[in-house]
Amino acid sequence: MRDKYIFLFIFCLTLINIKVWAQAIKEPNVSGSFYPREPKELSLMIDKFLSEVIPESLEDEVFGLILPHAGYLYSGKTASFGYRLIKGKSYRTVIIMGPSHYYGFTGVSIYPEGKFRTPLGDIEIDKEFTRKLLFKDKYIFFNPLAFEKEHSIEVHLPFLQKVLKDFKIVPVVMGKMDLEMSKRFIKILKESIDGYKDILVIASSDMYHGYDYELCRLVDTVTLTYLKNMDVNGLYEAIQEQKAQLCGAWPVLTLLMLAKDIGYYNLKILNYTNSSEVMGNRTKGIWTVGYASCVLGRYFPSSANEISHFQNKEVIMLNKEQKRILLEIARRSIEFYLKTGKKLEINQADPMLIEKCGAFVTLHKHGQLRGCIGNIIGDKPLYLTVRDMAIESAVGDPRFAPLDLEELKEVEIEISVLSPLKKVDDPQEIILGKHGVMVRKGFRSGVFLPQVATETDWSKEEFLSYLCSHKAGLSPYAWKDKDTELYIFSAEVFSEEKLE
């Protein structure tokens, strides 16, 4: 009882002094250091970042973003992948949760009212929303010292000003937390969001911090895997055991739990890099920080099985830069092998390129097939599958003589990145031009890529008959047999000539 009265006294005292402590206009802390102080220079810098980012195609509504908070020269472009996705959308309130870098405290500090200033103008705080959160728990309060030097909220504001209009913010700085505190805060957040529309939640966090570039890539790969699977418990344990790193661990964990509570189950990694890659210096001993941009979208499951199916669905969708990298890997790998007889040693940290998935590499010379080999089952990271299949297409396709180095100049490379196989019981489920098909009966099997149907203009019967007879060595009508298995897959197809 005594603790209850003490809490009520502090609560009342805080309410009396809150307007005194909260500045009507919160001046910026890192203007001129983390980003330009001059408005025009800042605006042009952000415009440049946004213009260099290829827009993602995402049909889901965007509920949350995980974005880095370093200086713009280091993480600005990575952050812009998330901001480009919401450009021009309508959000009433943006909740920004960041970690406390300078002031040690336990709990959650929320700036109650007023405005945050940037070189691009002032942003109003949604005081109606902050009142729904503040003092609903003894660990939810306003402490101005948490904001006095902090940059984890501030660095996002100029980006928001460039991509959104007519929005307010809820600035949240998190100190020391535990899962129980976070869950209580999430419950209050969820109740406060109920009835609101057009809410965006941003978790502000960088990743690995240390002096080892290779270790950065390894640790961040682990972290990104947990993020992609939205595995809160696994991520929390990995962070505790120092197998994963997030300086904004509690903002990220809170966002993940909140999203799943409300019904957002789709997390997509938009971009990953680190400071060593940005600055072009990967020397061991150089301070390295990892940066990722992730988006959380909505999915409305009708059953637990659908939730599981959705979370386990792995369809690889690549942006232009990732396609360019894979095409470059394929050509360099063939050239290196033809010169040395050895496989090119390469590494990639991009989370999409380290996915284990199948891929085919097709070679054309003057419009004619010159080789095509692939691995339909993803047992290696994608970039290594492309490397190996490129070499096999050049020297291992039994239909053609091995490619020579001089001939490589005349060859165009095409890559098909495959989704996982899905067994179908009825051929009517096959959509020509969209689905590739694998047929299997006993020890015989064969594969046609989706583009085969488009290139040949075959009917479905012709497509399946040729697949059975020409690729699997079966009867042309084997696809009609009950003991013949049919599997479908989709493919992301791109080439050097037609890189979108």
C-alpha positions as CSV (number, residue, x, y, z in Angstrom):
1,M,0.0,0.0,0.0
2,R,2.9,2.3,0.9
3,D,4.4,1.8,-2.6
4,K,1.1,2.6,-4.2
5,Y,0.9,6.0,-2.4
6,I,4.5,6.8,-3.3
7,F,3.8,6.0,-6.9
8,L,0.7,8.2,-6.9
9,F,2.7,11.0,-5.3
10,I,5.4,10.8,-7.9
11,F,2.8,10.6,-10.7
12,C,1.0,13.8,-9.5
13,L,4.3,15.6,-8.9
14,T,5.4,14.6,-12.5
15,L,2.1,15.9,-14.0
16,I,2.6,19.2,-12.3
17,N,6.2,19.6,-13.6
18,I,5.8,17.9,-17.0
19,K,5.3,21.2,-18.9
20,V,8.3,22.8,-17.1
21,W,10.6,19.9,-18.0
22,A,9.3,19.3,-21.5
23,Q,10.6,22.0,-23.9
24,A,7.9,23.4,-26.1
25,I,10.4,22.9,-29.0
26,K,13.0,20.2,-28.6
27,E,16.1,21.5,-30.5
28,P,18.1,19.0,-32.5
29,N,21.2,17.3,-30.9
30,V,23.1,16.1,-33.9
31,S,22.3,18.6,-36.7
32,G,25.6,19.4,-38.4
33,S,27.3,16.2,-37.3
34,F,25.0,13.2,-38.1
35,Y,23.4,15.1,-41.0
36,P,23.8,18.6,-42.6
37,R,22.6,21.6,-40.6
38,E,21.8,23.6,-43.7
39,P,18.2,22.8,-44.9
40,K,18.8,22.8,-48.6
41,E,21.9,20.6,-48.3
42,L,20.0,18.2,-46.0
43,S,17.0,18.1,-48.4
44,L,19.2,17.4,-51.4
45,M,21.1,14.6,-49.6
46,I,17.9,12.8,-48.7
47,D,16.5,13.3,-52.2
48,K,19.6,11.7,-53.6
49,F,19.4,8.7,-51.2
50,L,15.7,8.1,-52.1
51,S,16.4,8.5,-55.9
52,E,19.1,5.8,-55.7
53,V,16.8,3.2,-54.1
54,I,14.8,0.9,-56.3
55,P,11.2,0.9,-55.0
56,E,10.1,-2.4,-53.5
57,S,6.8,-4.0,-54.6
58,L,4.9,-4.7,-51.4
59,E,1.1,-5.1,-51.5
60,D,0.8,-5.4,-47.7
61,E,0.2,-2.2,-45.7
62,V,3.3,-1.2,-43.8
63,F,2.9,-1.2,-40.1
64,G,6.5,-1.2,-38.9
65,L,10.1,-0.4,-40.0
66,I,13.4,-1.4,-38.5
67,L,15.9,1.3,-39.5
68,P,19.5,2.3,-38.6
69,H,20.4,5.5,-36.8
70,A,24.0,6.3,-37.7
71,G,25.3,9.3,-39.5
72,Y,23.7,9.7,-42.9
73,L,27.0,9.1,-44.8
74,Y,27.1,5.7,-43.2
75,S,23.5,4.5,-42.9
76,G,21.4,7.0,-44.8
77,K,21.1,5.0,-48.0
78,T,20.1,1.8,-46.1
79,A,17.5,3.8,-44.1
80,S,16.1,5.2,-47.4
81,F,15.0,1.7,-48.5
82,G,12.4,1.8,-45.7
83,Y,11.5,5.4,-46.3
84,R,11.1,5.0,-50.0
85,L,8.6,2.3,-49.3
86,I,6.3,4.7,-47.4
87,K,6.8,7.8,-49.5
88,G,3.5,9.5,-50.1
89,K,1.5,7.2,-47.8
90,S,-0.8,8.6,-45.2
91,Y,0.1,8.1,-41.5
92,R,-1.6,10.0,-38.7
93,T,1.0,9.1,-36.1
94,V,4.5,7.7,-36.2
95,I,5.8,6.0,-33.1
96,I,9.6,6.1,-33.0
97,M,11.3,3.8,-30.5
98,G,15.0,4.1,-30.0
99,P,17.6,3.0,-27.4
100,S,19.3,5.3,-24.9
101,H,23.0,5.8,-25.8
102,Y,24.0,8.4,-23.2
103,Y,21.7,8.3,-20.2
104,G,21.3,5.2,-18.1
105,F,17.8,4.4,-16.7
106,T,15.3,1.6,-16.4
107,G,12.1,1.7,-18.3
108,V,10.5,3.7,-21.1
109,S,10.7,7.5,-21.4
110,I,8.1,9.2,-23.7
111,Y,8.3,12.8,-24.7
112,P,4.8,14.1,-23.7
113,E,4.0,17.1,-25.9
114,G,5.5,20.0,-27.9
115,K,7.5,19.8,-31.1
116,F,10.8,18.3,-32.3
117,R,12.8,20.7,-34.5
118,T,15.0,19.8,-37.5
119,P,16.6,22.0,-40.2
120,L,13.5,21.1,-42.3
121,G,11.0,22.5,-39.8
122,D,9.1,21.4,-36.7
123,I,7.2,18.2,-36.1
124,E,4.4,18.1,-33.6
125,I,4.1,15.5,-30.9
126,D,0.8,13.6,-30.7
127,K,0.0,14.5,-27.2
128,E,-3.4,12.8,-27.3
129,F,-1.5,9.5,-28.0
130,T,1.3,10.1,-25.4
131,R,-1.4,10.6,-22.7
132,K,-2.7,7.1,-23.5
133,L,0.8,5.7,-22.6
134,L,2.4,7.9,-19.9
135,F,2.2,6.7,-16.3
136,K,0.1,3.7,-17.1
137,D,2.9,1.7,-15.5
138,K,5.6,2.7,-13.1
139,Y,8.2,2.0,-15.8
140,I,6.5,4.3,-18.4
141,F,7.3,8.0,-17.7
142,F,8.9,11.1,-19.1
143,N,12.5,11.8,-18.2
144,P,14.0,14.7,-20.3
145,L,17.5,13.5,-19.6
146,A,16.8,10.5,-21.9
147,F,16.4,12.9,-24.8
148,E,19.0,15.5,-23.9
149,K,21.8,14.1,-26.1
150,E,20.0,11.2,-27.8
151,H,20.2,10.8,-31.6
152,S,18.3,7.5,-32.2
153,I,15.0,9.3,-32.6
154,E,16.2,12.5,-34.2
155,V,18.0,11.0,-37.2
156,H,14.7,9.6,-38.5
157,L,12.8,12.9,-38.5
158,P,14.2,14.6,-41.6
159,F,13.5,11.5,-43.6
160,L,10.0,11.4,-42.3
161,Q,9.6,15.1,-43.3
162,K,10.6,14.3,-46.8
163,V,8.3,11.3,-47.4
164,L,5.2,12.0,-45.3
165,K,2.8,14.9,-44.8
166,D,0.5,15.9,-42.0
167,F,1.8,13.5,-39.4
168,K,2.7,13.6,-35.7
169,I,5.2,11.7,-33.7
170,V,5.5,9.8,-30.5
171,P,9.1,9.8,-29.4
172,V,10.1,6.9,-27.2
173,V,13.5,6.2,-25.7
174,M,14.1,2.8,-24.0
175,G,16.5,2.2,-21.2
176,K,17.2,-1.1,-19.5
177,M,14.4,-3.5,-20.0
178,D,13.4,-7.1,-19.6
179,L,10.8,-9.2,-21.4
180,E,8.2,-8.7,-18.7
181,M,8.5,-4.8,-18.9
182,S,8.4,-5.0,-22.7
183,K,5.2,-7.1,-22.6
184,R,3.5,-4.7,-20.2
185,F,4.5,-1.8,-22.5
186,I,3.2,-3.7,-25.5
187,K,-0.2,-4.3,-23.8
188,I,-0.6,-0.6,-23.2
189,L,0.6,0.3,-26.7
190,K,-1.8,-2.2,-28.2
191,E,-4.7,-0.7,-26.2
192,S,-3.7,2.8,-27.3
193,I,-3.4,1.9,-31.0
194,D,-6.9,0.2,-30.9
195,G,-9.3,2.6,-32.7
196,Y,-6.4,4.5,-34.4
197,K,-5.8,4.1,-38.1
198,D,-2.7,5.0,-40.1
199,I,-0.2,4.2,-37.4
200,L,3.5,3.6,-38.3
201,V,6.0,2.2,-35.7
202,I,9.7,2.6,-36.2
203,A,12.3,0.6,-34.3
204,S,15.6,2.4,-34.4
205,S,18.6,0.2,-34.2
206,D,22.1,-0.5,-35.7
207,M,23.5,-4.0,-35.6
208,Y,27.1,-5.3,-35.0
209,H,29.6,-3.0,-33.3
210,G,33.2,-4.0,-33.3
211,Y,36.6,-4.1,-35.0
212,D,36.2,-7.2,-37.3
213,Y,34.6,-6.9,-40.7
214,E,34.2,-10.7,-41.2
215,L,32.8,-11.2,-37.7
216,C,30.3,-8.3,-38.5
217,R,29.0,-10.2,-41.5
218,L,28.7,-13.5,-39.5
219,V,27.0,-12.0,-36.5
220,D,24.6,-9.8,-38.6
221,T,23.7,-12.8,-40.7
222,V,22.5,-14.6,-37.5
223,T,20.6,-11.5,-36.4
224,L,18.9,-11.1,-39.7
225,T,17.9,-14.8,-39.8
226,Y,16.0,-14.3,-36.4
227,L,14.5,-11.1,-37.7
228,K,13.3,-12.6,-40.9
229,N,11.6,-15.5,-39.0
230,M,10.2,-13.0,-36.4
231,D,11.6,-15.3,-33.8
232,V,11.4,-13.1,-30.7
233,N,12.6,-15.7,-28.2
234,G,15.4,-17.0,-30.4
235,L,16.6,-13.4,-31.0
236,Y,16.4,-12.5,-27.4
237,E,18.4,-15.5,-26.3
238,A,21.0,-15.0,-29.1
239,I,21.5,-11.4,-28.0
240,Q,21.9,-12.5,-24.4
241,E,24.5,-15.0,-25.5
242,Q,26.2,-12.4,-27.8
243,K,25.5,-14.5,-30.9
244,A,23.4,-11.6,-32.3
245,Q,23.7,-7.9,-31.9
246,L,21.3,-5.0,-31.9
247,C,22.0,-1.8,-30.1
248,G,18.3,-1.1,-30.2
249,A,17.4,-4.6,-29.1
250,W,14.4,-3.6,-26.9
251,P,12.8,-1.3,-29.6
252,V,13.2,-4.1,-32.1
253,L,11.9,-6.9,-29.8
254,T,9.0,-4.7,-28.7
255,L,8.1,-4.0,-32.4
256,L,8.2,-7.7,-33.3
257,M,6.0,-8.7,-30.3
258,L,3.6,-5.8,-30.9
259,A,3.3,-6.6,-34.6
260,K,2.6,-10.3,-34.0
261,D,0.0,-9.4,-31.3
262,I,-1.9,-7.2,-33.7
263,G,-1.6,-9.6,-36.6
264,Y,1.4,-8.5,-38.7
265,Y,3.4,-11.6,-39.6
266,N,5.4,-10.6,-42.6
267,L,8.9,-9.2,-42.1
268,K,11.0,-8.5,-45.2
269,I,14.7,-7.5,-45.2
270,L,15.0,-4.6,-47.7
271,N,18.7,-3.9,-47.4
272,Y,21.8,-4.7,-45.4
273,T,25.3,-3.2,-45.3
274,N,27.9,-2.1,-42.8
275,S,30.2,0.9,-42.3
276,S,33.3,-0.9,-43.7
277,E,31.5,-1.7,-47.0
278,V,30.1,1.8,-47.2
279,M,33.5,3.4,-46.7
280,G,35.3,0.8,-48.9
281,N,37.7,-0.2,-46.1
282,R,37.4,-3.8,-44.9
283,T,40.8,-3.9,-43.1
284,K,40.7,-5.9,-39.9
285,G,40.9,-3.5,-36.9
286,I,38.7,-0.8,-38.5
287,W,35.6,0.0,-36.4
288,T,32.6,-1.6,-38.2
289,V,28.8,-1.2,-37.6
290,G,26.1,-3.1,-39.3
291,Y,22.9,-1.5,-40.8
292,A,19.7,-3.1,-41.9
293,S,16.4,-1.8,-43.3
294,C,13.4,-4.1,-42.6
295,V,9.6,-3.7,-43.1
296,L,6.7,-5.4,-41.4
297,G,3.5,-5.9,-43.4
298,R,0.1,-7.3,-42.7
299,Y,-1.3,-10.7,-43.2
300,F,-4.7,-11.8,-42.0
301,P,-4.6,-15.5,-41.2
302,S,-7.7,-17.5,-40.6
303,S,-6.1,-20.3,-38.7
304,A,-2.9,-21.3,-36.9
305,N,-2.0,-23.5,-39.8
306,E,-2.1,-20.5,-42.2
307,I,0.1,-18.5,-39.8
308,S,2.7,-21.3,-39.9
309,H,2.4,-21.7,-43.7
310,F,2.9,-18.0,-44.1
311,Q,5.9,-17.8,-41.9
312,N,7.6,-20.7,-43.6
313,K,6.9,-19.4,-47.1
314,E,10.2,-18.5,-48.8
315,V,9.8,-16.8,-52.2
316,I,12.9,-14.9,-53.3
317,M,12.2,-11.5,-54.8
318,L,15.4,-9.7,-55.9
319,N,15.9,-6.0,-56.5
320,K,18.0,-4.7,-59.5
321,E,21.2,-4.4,-57.5
322,Q,21.0,-8.0,-56.2
323,K,20.3,-9.2,-59.8
324,R,23.3,-7.3,-61.1
325,I,25.5,-8.8,-58.4
326,L,24.4,-12.3,-59.3
327,L,25.0,-11.8,-63.0
328,E,28.5,-10.4,-62.2
329,I,29.2,-13.4,-60.0
330,A,28.2,-15.8,-62.8
331,R,30.4,-14.1,-65.5
332,R,33.4,-13.6,-63.2
333,S,33.1,-17.3,-62.0
334,I,33.1,-18.6,-65.6
335,E,36.0,-16.4,-66.6
336,F,38.1,-17.4,-63.5
337,Y,37.4,-21.1,-64.0
338,L,38.3,-21.0,-67.7
339,K,41.6,-19.3,-66.8
340,T,42.6,-21.3,-63.7
341,G,40.4,-24.4,-63.4
342,K,39.4,-23.3,-59.9
343,K,36.3,-21.9,-58.4
344,L,36.3,-18.2,-57.6
345,E,36.4,-17.5,-53.8
346,I,33.6,-15.0,-53.0
347,N,31.6,-13.8,-50.0
348,Q,28.3,-12.1,-49.7
349,A,26.5,-10.6,-46.7
350,D,23.3,-9.5,-48.4
351,P,20.6,-11.5,-46.6
352,M,18.7,-12.2,-49.9
353,L,21.8,-13.6,-51.6
354,I,22.7,-15.9,-48.7
355,E,19.3,-17.6,-48.8
356,K,19.4,-21.3,-49.6
357,C,17.4,-21.7,-52.8
358,G,17.7,-23.3,-56.2
359,A,18.8,-21.6,-59.3
360,F,19.6,-22.3,-63.0
361,V,22.2,-20.5,-65.1
362,T,21.5,-20.4,-68.9
363,L,24.0,-19.3,-71.5
364,H,22.9,-18.0,-74.9
365,K,25.2,-17.3,-77.9
366,H,23.7,-15.2,-80.7
367,G,20.3,-16.1,-79.5
368,Q,20.9,-19.9,-79.4
369,L,21.2,-22.0,-76.3
370,R,24.8,-22.7,-75.3
371,G,24.4,-24.3,-72.0
372,C,21.9,-24.6,-69.1
373,I,22.5,-26.3,-65.7
374,G,20.8,-25.8,-62.4
375,N,20.1,-27.0,-59.0
376,I,16.4,-27.1,-58.2
377,I,16.8,-27.8,-54.5
378,G,18.5,-25.0,-52.6
379,D,21.3,-26.6,-50.6
380,K,23.7,-23.7,-50.7
381,P,23.5,-19.9,-50.4
382,L,22.1,-18.4,-53.6
383,Y,25.3,-16.6,-54.6
384,L,27.3,-19.9,-54.4
385,T,24.6,-21.8,-56.3
386,V,24.9,-19.2,-59.1
387,R,28.7,-19.5,-59.1
388,D,28.7,-23.3,-59.3
389,M,25.8,-23.5,-61.9
390,A,27.5,-20.9,-64.1
391,I,30.6,-23.0,-64.2
392,E,28.6,-26.2,-64.9
393,S,26.7,-24.4,-67.7
394,A,29.9,-23.4,-69.3
395,V,31.8,-26.6,-69.1
396,G,29.5,-29.4,-67.8
397,D,26.4,-29.4,-70.1
398,P,26.7,-32.7,-72.0
399,R,24.8,-31.3,-75.0
400,F,27.6,-28.8,-75.8
401,A,31.4,-28.7,-76.0
402,P,33.0,-26.8,-73.1
403,L,33.0,-23.0,-73.5
404,D,36.4,-21.4,-74.2
405,L,37.6,-18.1,-72.9
406,E,37.4,-16.2,-76.2
407,E,33.9,-17.5,-76.7
408,L,32.7,-16.1,-73.4
409,K,32.7,-12.6,-74.8
410,E,29.9,-13.6,-77.2
411,V,27.7,-15.3,-74.5
412,E,24.8,-13.7,-72.7
413,I,24.0,-15.0,-69.2
414,E,20.5,-15.6,-67.8
415,I,19.7,-16.6,-64.2
416,S,16.5,-18.2,-62.9
417,V,16.2,-18.0,-59.1
418,L,13.6,-20.6,-58.0
419,S,11.1,-20.7,-55.2
420,P,10.7,-24.0,-53.2
421,L,8.9,-26.9,-54.9
422,K,5.2,-27.5,-54.2
423,K,3.6,-30.9,-54.9
424,V,0.4,-30.7,-57.0
425,D,-2.1,-33.5,-57.3
426,D,-3.9,-32.0,-60.3
427,P,-2.2,-30.7,-63.5
428,Q,-4.9,-28.1,-63.7
429,E,-3.1,-26.3,-60.9
430,I,-0.2,-25.6,-63.3
431,I,-0.2,-22.2,-64.9
432,L,1.8,-22.0,-68.0
433,G,4.4,-19.2,-68.1
434,K,4.2,-18.8,-64.3
435,H,5.1,-22.2,-63.1
436,G,8.1,-24.4,-63.8
437,V,7.5,-28.1,-63.4
438,M,9.5,-31.0,-62.1
439,V,8.2,-34.5,-63.0
440,R,9.4,-37.5,-61.1
441,K,8.6,-41.2,-61.5
442,G,10.7,-43.8,-59.7
443,F,14.4,-42.8,-60.3
444,R,13.6,-40.7,-63.4
445,S,13.0,-37.0,-63.2
446,G,13.0,-33.9,-65.4
447,V,12.6,-30.1,-65.1
448,F,11.3,-27.4,-67.3
449,L,11.7,-23.7,-66.3
450,P,8.6,-21.4,-66.5
451,Q,10.0,-19.6,-69.6
452,V,10.0,-22.8,-71.6
453,A,6.3,-22.6,-72.1
454,T,6.5,-18.9,-73.2
455,E,9.4,-19.6,-75.6
456,T,7.8,-22.6,-77.3
457,D,4.1,-21.5,-77.2
458,W,3.2,-25.1,-76.2
459,S,-0.2,-26.1,-74.8
460,K,-0.2,-27.6,-71.3
461,E,-0.4,-31.1,-72.7
462,E,2.5,-30.5,-75.0
463,F,4.5,-28.9,-72.2
464,L,4.0,-31.9,-69.9
465,S,4.5,-34.5,-72.6
466,Y,7.8,-33.0,-73.8
467,L,8.9,-32.7,-70.2
468,C,8.2,-36.4,-69.6
469,S,9.7,-37.7,-72.8
470,H,12.6,-35.3,-73.5
471,K,13.8,-34.4,-70.0
472,A,12.8,-37.4,-67.8
473,G,13.0,-40.3,-70.4
474,L,9.5,-41.4,-69.6
475,S,6.4,-42.0,-71.7
476,P,5.0,-38.8,-73.1
477,Y,1.8,-39.5,-71.2
478,A,3.5,-40.4,-67.9
479,W,2.3,-37.2,-66.3
480,K,-1.3,-38.7,-66.4
481,D,-0.2,-41.7,-64.3
482,K,-1.2,-41.7,-60.6
483,D,2.3,-42.8,-59.5
484,T,4.0,-39.9,-61.3
485,E,4.7,-36.9,-59.0
486,L,4.4,-33.3,-60.3
487,Y,6.0,-30.4,-58.5
488,I,5.6,-26.7,-59.4
489,F,7.8,-23.7,-58.6
490,S,8.1,-20.1,-59.7
491,A,11.2,-18.3,-60.9
492,E,12.7,-14.9,-60.9
493,V,14.3,-14.7,-64.4
494,F,16.7,-12.0,-65.4
495,S,19.6,-11.6,-67.9
496,E,22.4,-9.3,-68.7
497,E,20.6,-8.0,-71.8
498,K,17.2,-7.5,-70.1
499,L,18.1,-6.4,-66.5
500,E,15.1,-4.5,-65.4
